[in-house]
Amino acid sequence: MPSRSDEPRRDPKGSRRGSSRDTNPTDGEPRAGEPGMGGISGARAYTPRGRTIREERGSPARSGGTEQRRTPRSTRSGDPFRPALQVLDGGRAAARTGRRDAPAAGRGGVVRTVAPRTPRGPAGDEPPPRRRTTPRAPRRGDRPAARRPSRKPPRPPKLADSRLRLRLGTALTLALFAVIGIRLIFLQAVDTPAYAGGGVADRTRKVELPAPRGAIYDRTGAPLAHSVEARYVYADPTEIEDPAGTAKALSPLLGIPASKLTELMKPRKLENGILSQFVYLARGVEISTAKRVQTLELPGIGVHRDERREVPGGDLAANLIGFTSQDMVGLEGLEARYDDLLAGQDGKRVYEAGLGNLDAPIPGGYSKTTPAKPGTSMTLTIDRDLQFRAQQILSAAMAQHRGGTAAAVIIDIPSGEVLAQVSNPTYDAAKPVDSDPVAREDAATSFVVDPGSVHKAITFGAALQEGVITPDTTLPIANSIKKGDTWFADTHPANGKRMSVPGMLAYSSNVGTITIADRLGRERLIDYQKRFGLGQPTGEGMPGEARGRLLPADEWSESSAGSVPIGHSVDATPLQMAAAYATIANDGTYVQPHLVKETIGPDGKHTAAPAPVTRSVLSPQNAAALRTMLEAVTTVDGATGEAAAVPGYRIAGKTGTGWRLVDGKKQPGEVSSFIGMAPAEKPRYVVAVFVYSPGGGGAKAATESFREVMSFTLRHSRVPPTGTPSPRFVVFPG
């Protein structure tokens, strides 16, 4: 195809095609019957519907031969870009319009074609335009003008759908706003405390609210130990300007040497490297003293609420009660055993405060208070009057036995409640720091001894229950008996005469007891030792209670058959032996001894302690028979327990002489004891007294102490004297 020239194409007459007006090639007048294909000025003559004025008005054939004149202004189109697009399209748009609007026949159309440009050569040369040299022959009027084969215009590039872009953008925008909204909701609703409290930590102060510790009462409700409000004095070493002067001012008020206070106020670092801002100077300070400290207005010195454990009785039941630390933690005795029960749950107050001179709660600032939960109080079975008098009696008796140890126990029958439990030496529970650790031990539960002859009641009770003997049994008793390589002799020789069972108890016959035990057998004897509560802790409630020890049958030697029945080769505590005699007094029923009567909650609710363990050991008849035989110990002339008799009352009991054992080793001296019950016909109380004297001679102290304690107990409880005398016993029947 020839290249298109830049010059406008000419018709055969030499006129330029695309002039401002379409003229007839012969006379210069506009052609009739064909659409005009003018230049830019002619292209402007379009109607709003995209057709030229001529097309709108119609050809001469259609308009009846009337020819109308058109002006460029009147032929403008409503679309200002259509003429330009027509020119750029090479007239094809006009041709298509002409073809679309041309008459069916007899009307010629002019089609303007534009040849594509030939690209320039590499050197930029452009070939000269090719011009027509000869005029084109006129067309025949009876046929339409020849048309160049039409070509499909190139399809314009397909653009993206704007609606899809709009939807996608809207979705992304909504998603973004949704994420932001959800995050804001979390910040406002969920994460608010974390962000709100981010800076609170630097402004908060925490004050501990100590929980009152539960009190310990005796059986009548009298306080044995309770907490009172006090104050503690503390120091902030980082704020103290003059440590020496501060210590000198506080020393007379707190009763602490100035040198010690100065040492406490020295700056020191914590494990994390931060300087310590708190140190106790004194705990449990009286409120009046604390006020005097506050009036000094010493920099770095503060006072706050504290609690002090107060023991009104001083050393009254101190070995039972124990004591606490300055932080109100039980360290010994019942305070330690029931610390979880007595200790409350501390509360705290956290609040916002200013800094420096504005160190005070901020009004409307953060403030949260967790109330303290008071501890539970306890009511013991102890009677403070009996406890006090028993301590007095035992202390007086032990004044003549320096370096010794003594214990006394009073048990109520039939409940098994411990009314008094005394240890000597003792200490002041209100000031335990300076006391001797040995003096703080509870001798009744930790004092392990060879009980000696008080064990014989267990041997005779087992023989009665098993039918080996009866209250009327008599046996010939030699002066001594050999078991293995050991001889066992009597302090009251019988010289082979027949001796009654009450007589054997009255004179504490070793030979008679061993003879009866031989008939009973070792297995049955061990069984009754366990039934009476030996070899295991009583579970009374004291911490660290010793369990004692029984010699197993397979460990018995030949001499054990002589030592065990009379209370040797046996380890027991005074409380265990007292419980065994309480079994005899209680018609043969063992009742676990116990110290706790009830608990009192913070709400004032009283809850009874769990019921004690009970079991049958002897029949009531055999228990009564054994009690009667034990009366011989205090009534027969020359009996070992005459000094224990209480005027006006029938007393049944037994003396004993044994050894003290420490880590299984026998200690110098001897342990003397007396355990008895009264009134013997219907016992109300059992009293056990054990006295260890390194130099010997404790038997008198034990029996006399028993008599005084039992006498006071009976009178204190208003037990009427016995109306009938004790039976008359025959030691050597004729």
FIDRENSE-484201 format. One record per residue (C-alpha): residue in three letters; z negated, y negated, x negated. Coordinates in steps of 0.1 Angstrom, whole numbers, padded with zeros to 4 digits, always signed. Layout:
N
alaZYX...
***
This chain:
734
met+0000+0000+0000pro+0010-0034-0015ser-0019-0056-0025arg-0028-0084-0003ser-0020-0119-0016asp-0045-0147-0015glu-0020-0168+0002pro-0017-0167+0040arg+0010-0146+0053arg+0040-0162+0067asp+0062-0153+0096pro+0100-0151+0093lys+0103-0188+0099gly+0081-0196+0070ser+0051-0207+0091arg+0017-0197+0079arg+0000-0173+0101gly-0035-0181+0109ser-0029-0219+0115ser-0052-0238+0138arg-0027-0234+0166asp-0004-0206+0176thr+0032-0219+0179asn+0065-0204+0188pro+0085-0197+0157thr+0115-0214+0172asp+0102-0245+0187gly+0067-0248+0174glu+0052-0243+0208pro+0026-0218+0215arg+0039-0184+0222ala+0036-0171+0257gly+0025-0136+0265glu+0007-0127+0232pro-0028-0133+0221gly-0033-0159+0195met-0043-0149+0161gly-0051-0182+0145gly-0073-0193+0117ile-0109-0203+0116ser-0103-0232+0140gly-0084-0210+0164ala-0110-0183+0161arg-0135-0207+0176ala-0118-0207+0209tyr-0138-0179+0226thr-0155-0177+0259pro-0191-0167+0262arg-0179-0132+0271gly-0162-0128+0237arg-0126-0134+0249thr-0103-0163+0241ile-0096-0190+0265arg-0060-0177+0267glu-0071-0142+0275glu-0096-0156+0300arg-0069-0177+0317gly-0043-0149+0315ser-0008-0148+0302pro+0021-0166+0319ala+0031-0134+0336arg-0004-0130+0350ser-0009-0167+0358gly+0023-0172+0376gly+0041-0188+0347thr+0018-0217+0345glu+0010-0226+0310gln-0023-0243+0303arg-0031-0263+0273arg-0062-0253+0253thr-0081-0273+0228pro-0101-0260+0200arg-0133-0274+0215ser-0127-0257+0248thr-0121-0223+0232arg-0154-0220+0213ser-0172-0188+0218gly-0209-0184+0226asp-0212-0162+0195pro-0208-0184+0164phe-0205-0154+0141arg-0177-0136+0159pro-0148-0155+0144ala-0162-0151+0109leu-0166-0114+0115gln-0131-0112+0128val-0117-0128+0097leu-0137-0106+0074asp-0125-0076+0094gly-0089-0085+0086gly-0080-0093+0121arg-0087-0058+0133ala-0113-0070+0157ala-0088-0094+0173ala-0062-0066+0173arg-0086-0044+0190thr-0094-0071+0215gly-0057-0078+0220arg-0050-0041+0226arg-0079-0039+0249asp-0067-0069+0269ala-0029-0066+0264pro-0006-0060+0294ala+0006-0024+0299ala+0042-0031+0291gly+0066-0058+0281arg+0041-0078+0262gly+0042-0080+0224gly+0012-0083+0204val+0007-0096+0169val-0014-0076+0146arg-0026-0090+0114thr-0032-0067+0086val-0049-0075+0054ala-0041-0054+0024pro-0071-0044+0002arg-0075-0063-0030thr-0065-0046-0062pro-0094-0046-0086arg-0090-0066-0117gly-0081-0050-0149pro-0104-0046-0178ala-0092-0078-0193gly-0097-0097-0162asp-0060-0100-0154glu-0050-0102-0119pro-0015-0092-0107pro+0005-0120-0091pro+0007-0120-0053arg+0036-0102-0039arg+0056-0125-0016arg+0082-0116+0010thr+0116-0129-0003thr+0136-0124+0028pro+0127-0134+0063arg+0117-0108+0087ala+0143-0099+0113pro+0133-0111+0147arg+0118-0085+0169arg+0135-0073+0199gly+0120-0087+0230asp+0124-0054+0249arg+0100-0035+0228pro+0066-0041+0216ala+0059-0049+0181ala+0054-0020+0158arg+0017-0013+0151arg+0003-0001+0120pro-0016+0031+0124ser-0051+0022+0132arg-0078+0034+0109lys-0114+0041+0119pro-0135+0014+0106pro-0162+0026+0082arg-0194+0035+0099pro-0220+0010+0089pro-0250+0024+0071lys-0277+0038+0094leu-0307+0017+0092ala-0343+0031+0098asp-0357+0029+0133ser-0378-0002+0134arg-0398+0013+0163leu-0410+0042+0141arg-0420+0018+0114leu-0439-0003+0139arg-0457+0027+0153leu-0466+0040+0118gly-0479+0006+0108thr-0499+0003+0139ala-0515+0038+0134leu-0524+0030+0098thr-0539-0003+0108leu-0560+0013+0136ala-0571+0041+0113leu-0582+0015+0087phe-0602-0004+0113ala-0617+0028+0126val-0629+0038+0091ile-0644+0004+0086gly-0660+0005+0120ile-0675+0039+0114arg-0688+0028+0080leu-0704-0003+0096ile-0721+0019+0122phe-0735+0041+0095leu-0747+0011+0075gln-0764-0004+0106ala-0777+0027+0122val-0781+0055+0097asp-0784+0039+0062thr-0804+0008+0074pro-0838+0020+0061ala-0824+0028+0027tyr-0807-0006+0023ala-0834-0025+0040gly-0860-0010+0018gly-0840-0013-0014gly-0860-0044-0025val-0892-0036-0007ala-0904-0013-0034asp-0909-0043-0057arg-0929-0061-0031thr-0950-0033-0016arg-0986-0026-0023lys-1003+0007-0015val-1039+0010-0007glu-1056+0044-0003leu-1077+0049+0027pro-1103+0076+0017ala-1110+0102+0044pro-1147+0106+0050arg-1158+0140+0037gly-1175+0163+0062ala-1213+0164+0062ile-1235+0195+0056tyr-1264+0198+0081asp-1293+0222+0083arg-1299+0243+0115thr-1317+0214+0132gly-1289+0188+0125ala-1307+0171+0096pro-1283+0161+0069leu-1284+0180+0036ala-1254+0162+0022his-1232+0135+0036ser-1209+0107+0026val-1217+0070+0027glu-1195+0040+0023ala-1195+0025-0011arg-1172+0006-0035tyr-1154+0012-0067val-1148-0013-0094tyr-1115-0012-0112ala-1097-0031-0139asp-1060-0040-0146pro-1059-0042-0184thr-1026-0062-0183glu-1044-0091-0165ile-1077-0092-0184glu-1078-0123-0206asp-1111-0117-0224pro-1121-0080-0224ala-1153-0085-0244gly-1165-0113-0221thr-1155-0094-0190ala-1174-0063-0202lys-1205-0084-0210ala-1205-0099-0175leu-1201-0065-0158ser-1225-0044-0179pro-1258-0055-0162leu-1243-0051-0127leu-1228-0017-0132gly-1254-0003-0156ile-1227+0007-0181pro-1228-0003-0218ala-1205-0032-0226ser-1189-0012-0254lys-1179+0015-0230leu-1164-0010-0205thr-1145-0027-0233glu-1130+0006-0243leu-1120+0013-0207met-1103-0021-0204lys-1081-0016-0235pro-1043-0016-0227arg-1029+0018-0228lys-0995+0033-0220leu-0988+0059-0194glu-0966+0090-0201asn-0935+0070-0189gly-0942+0043-0215ile-0953+0017-0189leu-0986-0001-0195ser-1014+0012-0172gln-1024-0013-0145phe-1054+0006-0131val-1085+0021-0145tyr-1118+0030-0129leu-1149+0012-0142ala-1174+0025-0118arg-1174+0047-0087gly-1198+0048-0057val-1211+0013-0064glu-1235-0001-0038ile-1219-0026-0014ser-1243-0053-0024thr-1236-0048-0061ala-1198-0049-0054lys-1202-0082-0037arg-1219-0096-0068val-1190-0084-0089gln-1165-0101-0066thr-1184-0134-0069leu-1177-0135-0106glu-1140-0138-0099leu-1131-0121-0132pro-1093-0119-0139gly-1081-0083-0137ile-1112-0070-0120gly-1111-0057-0085val-1133-0040-0059his-1122-0016-0032arg-1136+0008-0006asp-1150+0040-0019glu-1172+0069-0008arg-1203+0083-0023arg-1218+0117-0017glu-1255+0114-0008val-1280+0142-0009pro-1311+0130+0009gly-1333+0158-0004gly-1324+0155-0040asp-1330+0190-0052leu-1335+0204-0017ala-1312+0234-0014ala-1292+0219-0043asn-1283+0254-0057leu-1268+0262-0023ile-1251+0229-0015gly-1237+0221-0049phe-1220+0188-0056thr-1187+0170-0057ser-1168+0149-0083gln-1163+0112-0080asp-1131+0119-0062met-1149+0138-0035val-1137+0173-0047gly-1163+0201-0044leu-1172+0215-0078glu-1201+0239-0071gly-1219+0256-0043leu-1209+0253-0007glu-1192+0220-0016ala-1167+0240-0037arg-1165+0271-0015tyr-1156+0251+0017asp-1139+0222+0000asp-1107+0226+0021leu-1128+0224+0052leu-1150+0196+0042ala-1124+0174+0026gly-1104+0153+0050gln-1069+0140+0045asp-1067+0106+0029gly-1046+0079+0046lys-1028+0050+0031arg-1016+0015+0039val-0984+0002+0025tyr-0975-0034+0030glu-0954-0062+0015ala-0972-0088-0006gly-0963-0118-0026leu-0965-0122-0063gly-0989-0142-0085asn-1009-0166-0065leu-0993-0153-0033asp-1006-0118-0037ala-1014-0113-0001pro-0998-0095+0028ile-0966-0112+0040pro-0968-0120+0077gly-0941-0101+0096gly-0932-0081+0064tyr-0931-0044+0060ser-0964-0027+0069lys-0972+0009+0075thr-1006+0025+0079thr-1013+0062+0079pro-1049+0067+0093ala-1072+0089+0073lys-1083+0122+0089pro-1120+0129+0084gly-1132+0162+0071thr-1149+0189+0091ser-1187+0191+0090met-1208+0223+0087thr-1241+0233+0101leu-1259+0258+0080thr-1285+0284+0090ile-1309+0269+0065asp-1341+0254+0079arg-1349+0225+0056asp-1386+0228+0062leu-1387+0264+0052gln-1364+0256+0023phe-1386+0228+0011arg-1418+0248+0013ala-1403+0279-0004gln-1391+0257-0032gln-1425+0242-0036ile-1442+0276-0037leu-1418+0292-0062ser-1418+0261-0084ala-1456+0263-0087ala-1455+0300-0094met-1429+0296-0122ala-1448+0268-0139gln-1467+0296-0158his-1435+0314-0167arg-1415+0291-0189gly-1379+0302-0194gly-1380+0324-0164thr-1358+0327-0134ala-1369+0332-0098ala-1352+0336-0064ala-1365+0337-0028val-1346+0346+0004ile-1358+0343+0040ile-1336+0362+0066asp-1340+0359+0103ile-1342+0391+0123pro-1321+0402+0141ser-1294+0375+0136gly-1291+0380+0098glu-1291+0342+0094val-1304+0330+0060leu-1332+0305+0067ala-1340+0297+0031gln-1324+0306-0002val-1343+0293-0032ser-1335+0293-0069asn-1357+0283-0098pro-1349+0264-0120thr-1331+0238-0099tyr-1316+0204-0103asp-1310+0171-0084ala-1276+0175-0066ala-1274+0137-0063lys-1273+0134-0101pro-1257+0166-0113val-1241+0152-0145asp-1272+0155-0167ser-1284+0188-0153asp-1284+0222-0172pro-1256+0245-0161val-1280+0274-0159ala-1302+0254-0134arg-1272+0249-0111glu-1267+0286-0106asp-1278+0302-0073ala-1301+0330-0085ala-1301+0348-0051thr-1264+0357-0054ser-1258+0356-0092phe-1290+0370-0106val-1281+0406-0113val-1312+0429-0118asp-1323+0465-0120pro-1342+0463-0087gly-1367+0489-0097ser-1392+0503-0071val-1380+0482-0042his-1350+0505-0042lys-1373+0534-0032ala-1372+0523+0004ile-1334+0531+0004thr-1341+0566-0010phe-1369+0574+0016gly-1348+0559+0044ala-1318+0582+0035ala-1341+0612+0033leu-1356+0604+0067gln-1321+0600+0083glu-1308+0632+0067gly-1339+0652+0078val-1350+0659+0042ile-1385+0645+0050thr-1405+0634+0080pro-1434+0609+0082asp-1458+0638+0079thr-1443+0654+0049thr-1466+0661+0019leu-1456+0673-0015pro-1474+0683-0047ile-1469+0656-0072ala-1472+0661-0109asn-1481+0632-0132ser-1446+0632-0147ile-1412+0648-0144lys-1384+0653-0170lys-1347+0647-0162gly-1324+0653-0191asp-1341+0639-0222thr-1362+0613-0203trp-1397+0616-0189phe-1406+0597-0157ala-1443+0592-0151asp-1465+0577-0123thr-1488+0547-0128his-1512+0564-0103pro-1515+0601-0115ala-1517+0626-0087asn-1526+0654-0110gly-1506+0679-0090lys-1522+0672-0057arg-1503+0670-0025met-1494+0635-0016ser-1482+0620+0017val-1450+0601+0020pro-1468+0568+0028gly-1491+0575-0002met-1460+0579-0024leu-1448+0544-0013ala-1483+0529-0016tyr-1487+0540-0052ser-1450+0537-0059ser-1447+0573-0071asn-1417+0579-0094val-1423+0616-0094gly-1425+0619-0056thr-1393+0598-0052ile-1373+0618-0077thr-1385+0650-0061ile-1373+0639-0026ala-1340+0626-0041asp-1333+0660-0057arg-1335+0675-0022leu-1312+0647-0008gly-1285+0650-0035arg-1266+0624-0054glu-1236+0622-0031arg-1257+0614+0000leu-1279+0590-0020ile-1248+0570-0032asp-1235+0570+0004tyr-1266+0554+0017gln-1267+0529-0011lys-1233+0517+0001arg-1244+0517+0037phe-1273+0495+0029gly-1249+0470+0013leu-1252+0477-0025gly-1223+0476-0048gln-1203+0450-0029pro-1207+0412-0022thr-1225+0404+0010gly-1199+0377+0019glu-1227+0353+0027gly-1205+0323+0018met-1216+0313-0017pro-1188+0312-0044gly-1190+0335-0073glu-1213+0360-0056ala-1220+0390-0078arg-1211+0424-0064gly-1236+0445-0083arg-1227+0480-0094leu-1235+0516-0083leu-1232+0545-0107pro-1205+0568-0095ala-1215+0605-0091asp-1191+0616-0118glu-1208+0593-0143trp-1243+0606-0137ser-1260+0621-0167glu-1290+0644-0164ser-1314+0615-0167ser-1295+0596-0140ala-1310+0620-0114gly-1344+0604-0123ser-1334+0568-0129val-1311+0561-0099pro-1335+0571-0071ile-1363+0548-0084gly-1339+0518-0087his-1328+0520-0123ser-1291+0524-0134val-1284+0503-0103asp-1272+0466-0104ala-1281+0445-0074thr-1288+0409-0065pro-1319+0396-0047leu-1298+0388-0016gln-1284+0424-0015met-1318+0439-0016ala-1331+0414+0010ala-1302+0425+0033ala-1311+0461+0028tyr-1347+0455+0040ala-1334+0434+0069thr-1315+0466+0080ile-1349+0485+0081ala-1365+0456+0100asn-1335+0454+0124asp-1340+0490+0137gly-1316+0505+0112thr-1286+0481+0119tyr-1271+0463+0089val-1262+0427+0097gln-1243+0407+0071pro-1264+0378+0059his-1247+0345+0063leu-1252+0308+0057val-1228+0290+0080lys-1238+0287+0116glu-1210+0265+0130thr-1185+0239+0121ile-1181+0204+0137gly-1146+0190+0139pro-1137+0153+0135asp-1135+0151+0173gly-1171+0164+0176lys-1161+0199+0188his-1186+0226+0177thr-1171+0259+0167ala-1193+0289+0160ala-1189+0307+0128pro-1173+0342+0129ala-1196+0370+0139pro-1212+0388+0109val-1203+0423+0100thr-1227+0449+0114arg-1231+0487+0110ser-1256+0514+0118val-1274+0528+0089leu-1306+0544+0103ser-1316+0554+0137pro-1342+0531+0154gln-1368+0559+0153asn-1363+0565+0116ala-1362+0527+0108ala-1395+0523+0127ala-1411+0553+0109leu-1400+0538+0076arg-1415+0504+0085thr-1448+0521+0093met-1449+0540+0060leu-1441+0507+0041glu-1473+0492+0057ala-1493+0514+0034val-1481+0493+0004thr-1502+0464+0016thr-1531+0482+0034val-1541+0512+0012asp-1568+0506-0013gly-1554+0502-0047ala-1518+0500-0035thr-1493+0480-0055gly-1488+0454-0028glu-1523+0445-0016ala-1519+0409-0028ala-1489+0404-0005ala-1509+0410+0027val-1510+0381+0052pro-1542+0378+0072gly-1537+0384+0109tyr-1503+0400+0105arg-1491+0435+0098ile-1469+0434+0067ala-1445+0462+0056gly-1429+0459+0022lys-1425+0472-0013thr-1431+0461-0048gly-1407+0465-0076thr-1405+0463-0114gly-1371+0462-0131trp-1351+0446-0158arg-1327+0417-0160leu-1292+0425-0170val-1267+0401-0186asp-1232+0415-0191gly-1247+0449-0186lys-1273+0445-0213lys-1310+0447-0207gln-1329+0414-0214pro-1364+0411-0228gly-1392+0409-0203glu-1392+0423-0168val-1382+0414-0132ser-1411+0417-0107ser-1403+0416-0070phe-1417+0420-0035ile-1397+0424-0003gly-1415+0426+0030met-1411+0420+0067ala-1435+0407+0094pro-1448+0414+0119ala-1442+0451+0109glu-1444+0464+0145lys-1416+0439+0156pro-1402+0421+0126arg-1390+0385+0129tyr-1385+0377+0092val-1377+0393+0059val-1388+0376+0027ala-1377+0387-0007val-1391+0372-0039phe-1378+0381-0074val-1394+0367-0106tyr-1380+0372-0141ser-1405+0365-0168pro-1394+0369-0204gly-1431+0374-0214gly-1440+0398-0185gly-1467+0393-0159gly-1444+0383-0131ala-1458+0408-0105lys-1486+0386-0095ala-1463+0356-0091ala-1440+0376-0069thr-1466+0391-0046glu-1485+0358-0042ser-1454+0338-0037phe-1443+0363-0010arg-1476+0359+0008glu-1475+0322+0009val-1439+0320+0019met-1443+0346+0047ser-1475+0329+0059phe-1458+0295+0062thr-1427+0310+0079leu-1448+0327+0106arg-1468+0296+0113his-1438+0273+0112ser-1421+0295+0138arg-1453+0299+0158val-1453+0337+0156pro-1485+0349+0172pro-1508+0371+0150thr-1506+0408+0154gly-1528+0422+0182thr-1532+0457+0167pro-1543+0467+0133ser-1522+0487+0108pro-1525+0525+0109arg-1549+0541+0084phe-1530+0561+0058val-1542+0591+0038val-1526+0593+0004phe-1539+0628-0005pro-1543+0649+0026gly-1570+0675+0023
***
